[in-house]
């Protein structure tokens, strides 16, 4: 019997397995895929995520740094650059494979190509069932994606309004360029600033993230309306003179800040399974890494005390500050849903507000402080609705 069985080897699961194995626990890490595997994603690894890793990111993984970008709404395009780094761009294929390898080096048993099909509880532990074997452990950590079903061992499925839905693709830069008579900048150049477009619908965002050999493009929307997300992505890319890729991948992202159980008995939920993702931008890598590590810490403390049942309450206590921060972000999202469009445009073209928002990614600003700042700026931005 292992101390911990981890279902899902993304950033949350691999980080949890590495931390737990490094603390001397017996860990098995399972995933349906074989790494490295393709995973379309913007790959914006924030400074918060880099700080949480606990090791320097190899140069071949960090494709480029970003200090801000071009933040747009309608015809307004405002470039925001901060003196400090906000993060780096990675390809998830290489980054996720690195995390799995780090977990293996720390001593975790890694089982690739084994999908966890079910979970069952016993008096002395938990069993994870695959087609090949059953893995027993004193504690189980579920780190599957938002569409996974294992988390139902802890909580019911989320409502559609508690998700963001993203469609995205990683495409070669030359394949994204569109022949156009218009004089447009080429956002696929590796040195072009990152592009974030807001306001395509009331609360949505599109992105163009150029990297060394490809460009990540995508669209995030509230809810789970794939057809609308695809249509909005095509319109967004056309405005930048780009072709929409022929193949798109879609996935749900949980909105952080929604009240959710994150443990039950000896089962803990981290990363997307626990609902830990930024409800405005959908950024979840930093939160996945941290919640995976906190789950490992909670497991270690509980097992060391001889009481595995304490792991859940310890984990909940460790995640409480992050949950509160996500609640502030969710309140901002709900306010934007109800706000007049002209007010949203005034906020999204407010250079001071955008600079402070970028600082959230670098860990220099919190959503609590940012929303308080927006309240103080509300009279100014209300006046700006008269001319923006």
ABEGO torsion letter per residue (X at the ends): XBABBBBEABAAAAAAAAAAAAAGBBBBBBBABBOBBBBBBAGBBBAAAAAAAGBBBBAAABABBBAEEBBBBEABBBBBBBABBAEBBBBAAAAAAAAAAAAAAAGBBBBBGBBBABBBBBAAEBBBBBAABBBBBABBBBABBAABAAAAAABBBBBAAABBBBBBBBBBAAAABBBBABBBBBAABAABBBBBBBGABABBBBBBBBBAABBBBBBBBBEABAAAAAAAAAAAAAAAGBBBBABBBBBBBBBBGBBBBABBEABBBBEAAAGBBBAAAGBAAAAAAAAAAAAAAAAAAAAAAGBAAAAAAAAAAAAAAAAAAAAAAAAAAAAAAABBAAAAAAAAABAAAAAAAAAAAAGABBAAAAAAAAAAAAAAAAAAAAAX
